[in-house]
Amino acid sequence: MHTIDIKNISKRFGTNQAVKDISFEVNPGEIFGLLGPNGAGKTTCLRMVLDIFKPDTGSITLFGGSLDEGKKDKIGYMPEDRGLYQDIPLERCLTYLSSLKGMSKTEIKEQLDINLEKFGLADHRKKKVKELSKGMQQKAQIIATLQHKPELIIIDEPFTALDPINTQLIKDILVTLKEEGTTIIMCTHQMHQVEELCDRILLMNEGEKVLYGKLNEIRKQYSGSDVIIESPNEVPQIPGISNIEKVNGTVRVGLENSLSPQDLLQNLIVNNIQIEKFQIAVPSLSEIFIQAVTKDGIDE
């Protein structure tokens, strides 16, 4: 059973078709990336999943059925527009938000003590939220999302305002939650974080599905004919090589259709070129993102 099963949903606001016939599934215990440029329809999709908006067409199934009040308590949602109360102490704010998810006072205190310590905020629990740095407020918002141990986490731009140390902390926590069986949907513009964390992705543009599937399969799909070579020798200009570019201590070799990577490798070996590394050049997710959502491909 999928945690989320979405079939052919669409949503229009006046003359704006925000979402156009989108279908996808999210599996239990995976980190799923929902990606796209601003205005792509990501937030509208999430709000339909959470029953904030009703789809004009199509169906949404969560945990095997429709979303009721009981299932809502199984979800932790961190929107892009944060929802912390600024003029009250952090501990009081998080206690109140936890109570909205049906936690008892004992459960709230026990879990809050654990999370404040884990996120490095234990010494700041009595400070007003507005007195905290942006990074601390970001971590507090994540605590509010995770506090009731949801089975499904929907988290929008989780790494905003975080330094590298706290970014790694959040990544480690998300991976641990995944390993424990929690399902996570992550919206972010930080493609390198998606590459590290996500099992599968959906890329949207102008309300439509552009790419969908396992991340490694999508990267293979967009792989070209270039190869990356590390060698102490100069790579010779042999027939079938379109260009040779030195990049960060490696050589990127572009190949014409007449020369396969296997043939190139054989040619280099025959010519006594010492090979320390030889691999197909796989594009980054950022390159794929740009190529997929622009008509002219990647800008140089």
N, C-alpha and C positions, 0 to 999 in steps of 0.2 A: 504493500500500500504506500502510495506517495504521501508525503507530508502535505504537499500542496499540489493540486491538479487543476490547471487552468485551461479551458477550452474555448477558443474563438471569442475572447472578450473584446468589446469595443466600447469607447466612451467619447461622446461629443459634448462640448460646451459651446452652445450657440453655433457659430460657423466653424469653430475649431475642432477638428477631429483629433483628439488627444491620443487615443489608442485605437489601432486599426487591426482587428481580427488577430489578436495575439494568443498563442497557445504555448504552454510550457509546463514542465513538472519540476518539483523540487523533492529530492529523495531524503529519507531519514539519515541523519548523521553526516551530511555533507555541507561544505561551505559553497554556496551558490552566489556567483557574482552577477548583479544586475547593473549593466553598464550603458552608457550613452551620453551624448553631449547634453547641455542644458536644453530643456524643452523637448527631450526625446519621448517623454511619457512614462518615465520610470516611477516618479512619485505617484502619478495617477494610478498606475498598476498596483503599487503597494497599498494605496488607500482603498482600492477596490478589494484587495485581499483582506484588509482589515474591516471591511464593511462600512467604511466612512463614506465612500461613494458606491452606488449601485451601477453595475455595468449595464449598458443599453442592450447588449446582446451577449450571449455566451454564458458559461457557468464557471463557478469557482468552488472547489471542494477542499476543505482543510480537515486533516486527521480522519478522512474517510466520509465526511458529511458536511453539512452546512455549518456556518460559524454561529454558535450560540454563546450565551454568557459563560458557561463552563469552559468552553474552548478558549475564550478570550483570556482567561487566567493562565492558559498554557503558553501565551505569547508574550515576549518582551520586545517592545518597539522603541527604538531611539530615532526620532525624526531629525531631519536636518535643522529645523527650527527648534532649538532646545527649550525645555520646559521646566527648568529649576526656578524655585521661588527665591528671588535675590535678597530679600530683606529679613530672612530668618536664618538661624544657624543651620549649618550643613546637616548635622545629625537629625534635627527636627524635620528638615525638608525631606530627607531620605526615609525617615520613619513614616511620615505621612504618605509619601508615594508608595511605600511598601504596603501600607494598610489598605490601599485601594485595590490591591491584588489578593486580598483575603487572608493575609498572613496574621498570625496571632502576635501579641506583644512579645511573647517569649521567642518566637521564631524570628521576629524582626530584629530583636536585640542580638541574638546569637549570630545571625547571618550578617548583620551590619558590622559587628565587631570583626568578623572574619574578613569582610570585603574592605573595610576601611584600612585594615592592616595590610592586606594584599595589594591594595592600590596606593599605598603610601600616604594615606590621608588621615590616619588615626590621630595625629597631633593637631589636626585642623578641624576636628569635628565640631568644636564650639564656635568657630568663626562663622560670620554671616557669609552666605554664598557669594555675595558681591565683593567680598574681601579676598576671595580666592583668585589666583591667576587663571587665565583662560585654559591652560593645560589642566589645572586642578579641576576646574568646572567640567571639562570634558570627561575626565575620569569619574567625577561624581555622577554625571549623566549616564555613563556606562554602568556604574554600580546600580543606579535606579532601574536600568533595563534588565540586569541580571539577578537582582536581589531575590526574586521569588522562584528562582531556578526554573525558568521556562523551558519547554520542550522545543519551541521555535523562537529564534531570535531574528528580528529584522532590524538592521543597524545601518544608518545612513551616515556616510563619511565618519567612520570611527576614529580616524587618525588626525582629525583637524586639531591644530594648536599643540600637538604633542611633539616633544623633542625625541631624538633617536632612542634614548633609553626607555622612555614611556611608550613609544611606538612598539618597541620590541616586547615590552611587558604585555601590551594589549594583544599583540599577535600570539604570544605564548598562551595567553588565557583563552583566546578563540580556538586555537588548535587543541588545547586540553578539553574544552567543551565539546568540540567535534568528536574527539576520541571517546568521550563519555556518552556519545549518542545524540547530542543536541544538534538540531538542524539550524543552519545560519544562512540568512540572506544578507549579503553585504553590497551596499551601493557605495561606490567611491570613484573619484576621478584619478586616483593614484594607481596607475596600471601596474607598477612594479609590486605593489602590495597584492594585487589580484593574482599576479603570476606566482607569488609565493604561497598564497593561501587557498585559492579557489580550485575546486575540483571541476566544476562546469560553469559556463557563463551564458548569459543572454545579452546580446548587444542590440539596443534599440536606437532607431533614428527616425525622427518625425513620426512617432507613433507606431512604427512598423518594426518587425523582427528582421534584423540584418544578419546576425550570426547567433548560433545556438548549438551547444554541445560541449563535449569534453575539451578542456583547454589545450591539452597536448595534441589532440586531433585537429583542432582549428589551426594551431601553429604549423603543423605539417601541411595542411591544406594551402597555407599561404607561403610555404617555403618555395623559393625560386631555384635557380640553377647555380647560384654562387656557392663557393666552398671557402672555408677558413683553413689556412695552413700556417703552421709554425715550423720554421726551418732555419738553420744557420746559413743556408745557401740562398742565393738569389733564385727566385722562381723564373724560369725562362719563358720568353714569349713564344709559345708554340701555337700552331694553327688550331683554331677553335676557342682560344682565349680572347674574350672581348675587352677585358680590362684587368689591371692589377693595381690594387690599392693597399697601402700599408696603413694598418689601424692598430694602435696600442700594442706594438710588438708582434702583431700577427699580420698575415697577408690575406686579403680578401680577393679572391679570383672570380671574375665573372665568366661564365661559359656560354658559348653559342650552342644552338641545338645540335650541331654536328659533333660536339665533344661532351661525353658523359663524365660525371665525377669519377667513375670507375676507370675510364680510359685515361683521364688526366693522372690519376694516381699511378697507374701502370707506366705511363710515359715518364713521370718523375723518377720512379724507381729505376727504370732502364737507363735514365740519364744520370744516375748516381746522386740524385738530390736526397739529402738526409731529411726524413720526415719525422718531426716530433709530435705533430698534431695534424689531423686531417678530418674535417667534419663538414657536413652540409650546413650552410648558414641559415639558421632559423630566425625569422623576424621576431622582434619584440612585440608584446601585446600593444604597446603604444603605436608602433608602425602599422600593425594590423588594424587598429582602431581608426587611424587616420585614413588608411587606404579604403576601409569599408564604408566610411561615412562621407567621403568626398568623391566627386565624380572624376577628378583628375589624378587620384591616387596620392602618393606621398609627395609632399612638397620638399624640394631639396633646399 
